[in-house]
Amino acid sequence: MDIVTGVGTLDKAVHVLRCIAERPRSLAELEVASGLPRATAHRLASALEAHGVLRRDADGRFDLGVELVSLGRTAAERFPIASLALPVLERLRDETGESVQLFVREGSARRCLVSLQSPHALRWIVPEGVLFPLDVGSAGRVLASAAPRPEWVESVEEREPGVASVSAPVVDVDGHVIAAISVSGPIERLTRRPGERLGDRAVAAARELSSLMGT
């Protein structure tokens, strides 16, 4: 578990929340996934449940709570990039025929805000809300840079075997990278040079979203 804030209880509670965001877990499963002592995991999960951030499913496992729905809607309204990006990403998905995603940096990781699936039966699926590391994958490297250079970044089998991707930076009015648009899919279609094949389209979409964010 990464110590982010220096406030141990808060860091542990968020760690528990992220473990359960991956999938519903029993207390025993949460203990293993979090690496926390059983009593600590239970105390934190129960406290989050009391606040409505977690709940129990029909099997008694801890799962995400309905309070997060309200908080998520409020966050989306105050951070409009996801809603602005949706039509841009839909066009990119339709033009390329591949899965597309919008990632933002979150500490030392990247969060998927929007994920649209390819119409192909063989496709790369990224769940919305998932947290990935910055040090692997094209989107991670885009977000790890303060300035957008080069125009696009590609990756081939860095995080998952058989998967390639190309990502381009979304920038604010000052030229700072605030998000990354990615096109991802199987190597069979994207090839081992996805940037050459789809880099220009990813860049065009990222520039369109950058323009929308500046209005």
Residue frames as qw, qx, qy, qz and C-alpha x, y, z in Angstrom:
[[0.000, 0.886, 0.463, 0.000, 0.00, 0.00, 0.00],
 [0.406, 0.421, -0.018, 0.811, 1.33, 3.42, -0.97],
 [0.269, -0.652, -0.418, 0.572, 1.45, 6.11, 1.72],
 [0.306, 0.623, 0.383, 0.610, 0.10, 9.14, -0.11],
 [0.173, -0.853, -0.142, -0.472, -1.01, 11.70, 2.46],
 [0.236, 0.329, -0.641, 0.653, 0.86, 10.74, 5.58],
 [0.588, -0.203, 0.332, -0.709, -2.52, 10.31, 7.31],
 [0.039, -0.193, 0.979, 0.052, -2.36, 6.57, 7.84],
 [0.400, 0.340, 0.763, -0.376, -6.03, 5.89, 8.50],
 [0.503, 0.663, 0.024, -0.554, -7.12, 7.84, 5.44],
 [0.248, 0.528, -0.732, -0.352, -4.57, 6.13, 3.19],
 [0.150, -0.028, 0.985, -0.087, -5.67, 2.71, 4.44],
 [0.471, 0.477, 0.553, -0.495, -9.36, 3.52, 3.97],
 [0.490, 0.661, -0.249, -0.511, -8.81, 4.62, 0.38],
 [0.089, 0.381, -0.903, -0.177, -6.71, 1.51, -0.20],
 [0.339, 0.202, 0.877, -0.276, -9.60, -0.64, 1.05],
 [0.511, 0.619, 0.230, -0.550, -12.00, 1.24, -1.21],
 [0.374, 0.616, -0.544, -0.429, -9.80, 0.66, -4.26],
 [0.107, -0.171, 0.979, 0.014, -9.45, -3.04, -3.48],
 [0.407, 0.411, 0.745, -0.332, -13.23, -3.37, -3.43],
 [0.426, 0.667, -0.106, -0.602, -13.55, -1.24, -6.58],
 [0.099, 0.373, -0.851, -0.356, -11.72, -4.05, -8.39],
 [0.540, -0.200, -0.734, -0.359, -14.48, -6.49, -7.41],
 [0.673, -0.573, 0.044, -0.466, -16.74, -7.31, -4.44],
 [0.447, 0.321, -0.769, 0.325, -14.82, -9.05, -1.67],
 [0.743, -0.552, -0.377, -0.020, -15.54, -10.97, 1.50],
 [0.388, -0.886, 0.251, -0.043, -13.65, -9.92, 4.60],
 [0.810, -0.272, 0.418, 0.307, -11.15, -12.73, 4.07],
 [0.651, 0.514, 0.312, 0.464, -10.62, -11.70, 0.46],
 [0.036, 0.962, -0.005, 0.271, -10.26, -8.05, 1.47],
 [0.634, -0.697, 0.301, 0.148, -7.64, -9.00, 4.05],
 [0.780, 0.001, 0.429, 0.455, -5.57, -10.74, 1.37],
 [0.462, 0.709, 0.299, 0.441, -6.07, -8.09, -1.32],
 [0.101, -0.963, 0.030, -0.247, -5.28, -5.14, 0.95],
 [0.624, 0.277, -0.515, 0.519, -2.48, -6.74, 2.93],
 [0.268, -0.546, 0.302, -0.734, -4.00, -5.22, 6.07],
 [0.044, -0.023, 0.914, -0.403, -4.63, -7.11, 9.32],
 [0.164, -0.447, -0.836, -0.272, -8.10, -8.65, 9.38],
 [0.202, -0.677, -0.547, 0.450, -9.29, -6.46, 12.25],
 [0.096, -0.454, 0.123, 0.878, -8.07, -3.29, 10.50],
 [0.072, -0.087, -0.712, -0.693, -9.67, -4.24, 7.18],
 [0.199, -0.561, -0.802, -0.046, -12.96, -5.01, 8.94],
 [0.186, -0.640, -0.361, 0.652, -12.93, -1.77, 10.95],
 [0.023, -0.339, 0.299, 0.891, -12.27, 0.39, 7.90],
 [0.132, -0.203, -0.793, -0.559, -14.72, -1.41, 5.62],
 [0.196, -0.609, -0.750, 0.167, -17.44, -1.23, 8.28],
 [0.116, -0.588, -0.170, 0.782, -16.83, 2.50, 8.76],
 [0.062, 0.166, -0.522, -0.835, -17.04, 3.08, 5.00],
 [0.162, -0.393, -0.867, -0.260, -20.24, 1.04, 4.96],
 [0.152, -0.637, -0.574, 0.492, -21.71, 3.24, 7.68],
 [0.008, 0.533, -0.101, -0.840, -21.06, 6.27, 5.48],
 [0.698, 0.572, 0.304, -0.306, -22.73, 4.60, 2.49],
 [0.199, 0.721, -0.567, -0.345, -19.47, 4.45, 0.54],
 [0.167, 0.166, -0.963, -0.128, -19.53, 0.65, 0.79],
 [0.763, -0.104, 0.092, -0.631, -22.43, -1.78, 1.10],
 [0.420, -0.169, 0.891, -0.030, -22.99, -5.52, 1.46],
 [0.468, 0.154, -0.584, -0.646, -24.21, -7.47, -1.56],
 [0.852, -0.168, -0.154, -0.470, -26.59, -10.45, -1.49],
 [0.868, 0.056, -0.449, 0.203, -23.68, -12.75, -0.59],
 [0.623, -0.752, -0.097, 0.194, -22.50, -10.57, 2.26],
 [0.686, 0.084, 0.091, 0.717, -19.45, -9.30, 0.40],
 [0.112, -0.704, -0.076, 0.697, -18.32, -5.69, 0.57],
 [0.462, 0.490, 0.508, 0.537, -19.17, -3.76, -2.61],
 [0.140, 0.132, 0.034, 0.981, -19.28, -0.12, -3.68],
 [0.037, 0.538, 0.690, -0.482, -22.05, 1.88, -2.02],
 [0.250, 0.760, 0.536, 0.268, -24.74, 4.12, -3.48],
 [0.224, -0.882, -0.050, 0.412, -23.21, 7.22, -1.91],
 [0.436, -0.298, 0.506, 0.682, -20.50, 6.97, -4.56],
 [0.322, 0.562, 0.650, 0.398, -23.15, 7.38, -7.26],
 [0.061, -0.959, -0.274, 0.050, -24.12, 10.78, -5.91],
 [0.407, -0.722, 0.274, 0.488, -20.52, 11.81, -5.37],
 [0.519, 0.032, 0.627, 0.581, -19.60, 10.61, -8.85],
 [0.248, 0.760, 0.525, 0.292, -22.35, 12.63, -10.48],
 [0.196, -0.958, -0.058, 0.199, -21.32, 15.74, -8.58],
 [0.512, -0.485, 0.446, 0.552, -17.68, 15.23, -9.50],
 [0.478, 0.328, 0.636, 0.510, -18.61, 14.78, -13.17],
 [0.106, 0.913, 0.374, 0.119, -20.61, 18.01, -13.13],
 [0.279, -0.919, 0.144, 0.238, -17.72, 19.93, -11.61],
 [0.325, -0.474, 0.675, 0.462, -15.08, 18.25, -13.78],
 [0.701, 0.506, 0.195, -0.463, -16.76, 18.28, -17.20],
 [0.068, 0.542, -0.725, -0.420, -13.99, 16.71, -19.26],
 [0.326, 0.070, 0.942, 0.030, -15.73, 13.32, -19.39],
 [0.449, 0.655, 0.540, -0.280, -18.98, 14.73, -20.78],
 [0.258, 0.810, -0.260, -0.457, -17.10, 16.96, -23.23],
 [0.115, -0.448, 0.836, 0.297, -14.98, 14.02, -24.35],
 [0.618, 0.186, 0.739, -0.194, -17.82, 11.58, -25.02],
 [0.676, 0.683, 0.170, -0.218, -18.82, 12.74, -28.53],
 [0.195, 0.784, -0.568, -0.154, -15.14, 13.11, -29.48],
 [0.321, -0.322, 0.890, -0.038, -14.40, 9.59, -28.31],
 [0.704, 0.363, 0.556, -0.252, -17.49, 8.19, -30.02],
 [0.577, 0.772, -0.156, -0.217, -16.31, 9.59, -33.35],
 [0.018, 0.655, -0.755, -0.043, -12.80, 8.25, -32.76],
 [0.543, -0.066, 0.821, -0.164, -14.19, 4.80, -31.96],
 [0.715, 0.554, 0.353, -0.240, -16.40, 4.82, -35.06],
 [0.412, 0.821, -0.351, -0.183, -13.57, 6.04, -37.31],
 [0.019, 0.576, -0.817, 0.031, -10.99, 3.55, -36.08],
 [0.841, -0.068, -0.443, -0.304, -13.23, 0.62, -35.21],
 [0.567, 0.090, -0.678, 0.460, -11.17, 0.15, -32.04],
 [0.501, -0.706, -0.460, 0.197, -11.70, 0.66, -28.32],
 [0.243, 0.600, -0.129, 0.751, -10.97, 4.16, -27.06],
 [0.565, -0.583, -0.483, 0.329, -10.38, 5.54, -23.58],
 [0.034, 0.828, -0.118, 0.547, -9.88, 8.80, -21.73],
 [0.741, -0.292, -0.425, 0.430, -7.38, 8.72, -18.87],
 [0.084, -0.899, 0.146, -0.403, -6.43, 11.33, -16.27],
 [0.454, 0.298, -0.667, 0.510, -3.56, 11.30, -13.82],
 [0.666, -0.665, -0.108, -0.321, -4.30, 10.44, -10.22],
 [0.616, -0.683, 0.387, 0.073, -1.20, 10.68, -8.08],
 [0.170, -0.509, 0.779, 0.323, 1.27, 8.09, -9.32],
 [0.405, 0.239, 0.876, 0.102, -1.39, 6.29, -11.36],
 [0.220, 0.054, -0.394, -0.891, -3.92, 6.93, -14.14],
 [0.409, 0.310, 0.711, -0.481, -7.68, 6.65, -13.94],
 [0.062, 0.231, 0.754, 0.611, -9.93, 5.67, -16.84],
 [0.275, 0.268, 0.322, -0.866, -12.80, 8.17, -16.97],
 [0.727, 0.422, 0.040, -0.541, -14.44, 7.03, -20.21],
 [0.275, -0.249, 0.887, 0.274, -14.12, 3.71, -22.05],
 [0.720, 0.410, 0.008, -0.559, -15.88, 2.87, -25.32],
 [0.669, -0.148, 0.717, 0.130, -15.63, -0.64, -26.70],
 [0.118, 0.311, -0.692, -0.641, -14.78, -1.67, -30.23],
 [0.795, 0.160, 0.032, -0.585, -17.60, -3.30, -32.23],
 [0.556, 0.366, -0.740, -0.096, -15.26, -6.21, -33.05],
 [0.901, -0.342, -0.233, -0.131, -15.70, -9.52, -31.23],
 [0.783, -0.102, -0.202, 0.579, -11.95, -9.52, -30.54],
 [0.025, 0.845, 0.013, 0.534, -11.36, -6.33, -28.58],
 [0.429, 0.055, -0.555, 0.711, -9.54, -4.82, -25.62],
 [0.394, -0.755, -0.418, -0.316, -11.90, -3.86, -22.78],
 [0.288, 0.159, -0.474, 0.817, -10.87, -1.30, -20.15],
 [0.276, -0.681, -0.673, 0.086, -13.39, -0.86, -17.31],
 [0.012, -0.766, -0.022, -0.643, -14.35, 2.72, -16.53],
 [0.562, -0.769, 0.126, -0.276, -12.92, 3.82, -13.20],
 [0.946, -0.102, -0.082, 0.296, -10.03, 1.37, -13.26],
 [0.200, -0.921, 0.317, 0.105, -6.67, 2.58, -11.97],
 [0.910, 0.282, -0.048, 0.301, -3.49, 1.68, -13.88],
 [0.587, -0.531, 0.093, 0.604, 0.16, 2.58, -13.19],
 [0.251, 0.906, -0.104, -0.326, 1.84, 5.44, -15.03],
 [0.229, -0.638, 0.657, 0.329, 5.00, 3.58, -15.90],
 [0.320, 0.049, 0.885, 0.335, 3.46, 1.15, -18.40],
 [0.324, 0.676, 0.660, 0.042, 1.22, 1.80, -21.38],
 [0.337, 0.415, 0.263, 0.803, 1.08, 4.68, -23.82],
 [0.266, -0.826, -0.289, -0.405, -1.45, 6.71, -21.82],
 [0.701, -0.632, -0.131, 0.303, 0.67, 6.43, -18.69],
 [0.600, -0.077, 0.148, 0.782, 3.71, 7.85, -20.44],
 [0.089, 0.635, 0.332, 0.691, 1.66, 10.68, -21.91],
 [0.457, -0.824, -0.236, -0.238, 0.33, 11.64, -18.47],
 [0.763, -0.435, -0.082, 0.471, 3.73, 11.30, -16.81],
 [0.463, 0.186, 0.160, 0.851, 5.04, 14.15, -18.97],
 [0.033, -0.612, -0.339, 0.714, 4.35, 17.77, -18.02],
 [0.287, 0.583, -0.247, -0.719, 4.50, 18.87, -21.67],
 [0.857, 0.335, 0.334, -0.203, 3.04, 17.07, -24.71],
 [0.374, 0.699, -0.564, -0.231, 6.02, 15.68, -26.57],
 [0.042, -0.012, 0.602, 0.797, 5.98, 13.86, -28.86],
 [0.493, -0.067, -0.183, -0.848, 2.49, 14.25, -30.38],
 [0.903, -0.164, -0.130, -0.375, 1.63, 10.62, -29.70],
 [0.201, -0.492, 0.830, -0.167, 3.05, 7.69, -27.75],
 [0.826, 0.072, -0.422, -0.368, 2.61, 4.03, -28.65],
 [0.400, -0.431, 0.770, -0.249, 2.96, 0.82, -26.67],
 [0.754, 0.179, -0.543, -0.323, 2.99, -2.83, -27.67],
 [0.839, -0.203, -0.502, 0.052, 2.40, -5.59, -25.11],
 [0.135, 0.494, -0.500, 0.698, 3.65, -3.42, -22.24],
 [0.447, -0.249, 0.506, -0.695, 0.83, -4.18, -19.82],
 [0.810, 0.122, 0.473, -0.324, -1.04, -7.03, -21.47],
 [0.368, -0.156, 0.791, 0.463, 0.16, -9.63, -24.00],
 [0.286, 0.422, 0.777, 0.369, -1.30, -9.19, -27.47],
 [0.033, 0.901, 0.413, -0.125, -2.46, -5.61, -26.90],
 [0.442, 0.137, 0.121, 0.878, -1.19, -2.45, -28.59],
 [0.041, -0.874, -0.441, 0.201, -2.19, 1.17, -28.07],
 [0.377, 0.307, 0.072, 0.871, -1.48, 4.72, -29.11],
 [0.245, -0.785, -0.481, 0.303, -2.24, 7.77, -26.95],
 [0.298, 0.517, 0.102, 0.796, -2.20, 11.53, -27.43],
 [0.245, -0.273, -0.519, 0.772, -2.21, 14.35, -24.85],
 [0.087, -0.833, -0.453, -0.306, -5.12, 16.63, -24.04],
 [0.432, 0.001, -0.267, 0.861, -3.78, 19.99, -22.87],
 [0.080, -0.814, -0.461, 0.345, -5.17, 23.02, -21.08],
 [0.302, 0.942, 0.106, 0.099, -4.85, 26.63, -22.21],
 [0.247, -0.863, 0.429, 0.097, -1.35, 26.81, -20.71],
 [0.593, 0.521, -0.605, -0.107, -0.18, 23.72, -22.59],
 [0.282, -0.369, 0.820, -0.334, -0.14, 21.41, -19.56],
 [0.412, -0.039, -0.865, -0.285, -1.17, 17.79, -20.06],
 [0.488, -0.182, 0.413, -0.748, -4.49, 17.16, -18.30],
 [0.846, 0.113, 0.420, -0.309, -5.63, 13.92, -19.93],
 [0.080, -0.346, 0.820, 0.449, -4.74, 11.29, -22.50],
 [0.808, 0.306, 0.052, -0.501, -6.90, 9.86, -25.28],
 [0.293, -0.352, 0.872, 0.174, -6.05, 6.28, -26.18],
 [0.817, 0.270, -0.250, -0.443, -6.90, 3.88, -28.96],
 [0.289, -0.420, 0.854, -0.101, -6.25, 0.26, -28.02],
 [0.895, 0.205, -0.007, -0.395, -6.81, -3.18, -29.42],
 [0.910, -0.125, 0.353, 0.175, -5.25, -6.47, -30.49],
 [0.267, -0.554, 0.532, 0.582, -1.92, -6.42, -32.28],
 [0.485, 0.283, 0.769, 0.306, -3.53, -8.33, -35.12],
 [0.262, 0.839, 0.441, 0.182, -5.33, -5.14, -36.14],
 [0.144, -0.976, 0.067, 0.150, -3.25, -2.32, -34.64],
 [0.770, 0.475, -0.272, 0.329, 0.03, -4.00, -35.67],
 [0.716, -0.372, -0.210, 0.552, 3.29, -3.51, -33.81],
 [0.252, 0.020, 0.056, 0.966, 3.36, 0.09, -35.02],
 [0.009, 0.715, 0.693, -0.093, 0.01, 1.43, -33.79],
 [0.120, -0.685, -0.054, 0.717, 1.28, 5.00, -33.89],
 [0.073, -0.188, 0.610, 0.766, 1.88, 4.86, -37.62],
 [0.047, -0.383, -0.862, -0.330, -1.59, 3.43, -38.16],
 [0.251, -0.761, -0.580, -0.149, -3.73, 5.46, -35.76],
 [0.438, -0.316, -0.262, 0.800, -1.52, 8.14, -34.19],
 [0.018, 0.162, 0.241, 0.957, -2.85, 10.95, -36.38],
 [0.435, -0.529, -0.561, -0.464, -6.45, 10.12, -35.47],
 [0.587, -0.530, -0.490, 0.368, -5.66, 10.04, -31.75],
 [0.328, -0.153, -0.063, 0.930, -3.87, 13.39, -32.03],
 [0.148, -0.343, -0.403, -0.835, -6.79, 14.97, -33.92],
 [0.539, -0.598, -0.567, -0.175, -9.24, 13.81, -31.25],
 [0.563, -0.431, -0.355, 0.609, -7.00, 15.04, -28.43],
 [0.183, 0.026, 0.098, 0.978, -6.65, 18.45, -30.08],
 [0.315, -0.496, -0.500, -0.636, -10.41, 18.71, -30.53],
 [0.602, -0.614, -0.499, 0.107, -10.97, 17.96, -26.84],
 [0.477, -0.229, -0.175, 0.830, -8.23, 20.40, -25.86],
 [0.013, -0.268, -0.275, -0.923, -10.04, 23.07, -27.84],
 [0.488, -0.584, -0.532, -0.372, -13.35, 22.26, -26.17],
 [0.624, -0.488, -0.429, 0.434, -11.73, 22.47, -22.73],
 [0.350, -0.095, -0.032, 0.932, -10.45, 25.94, -23.55],
 [0.128, -0.483, -0.443, -0.745, -13.86, 27.33, -24.45]]
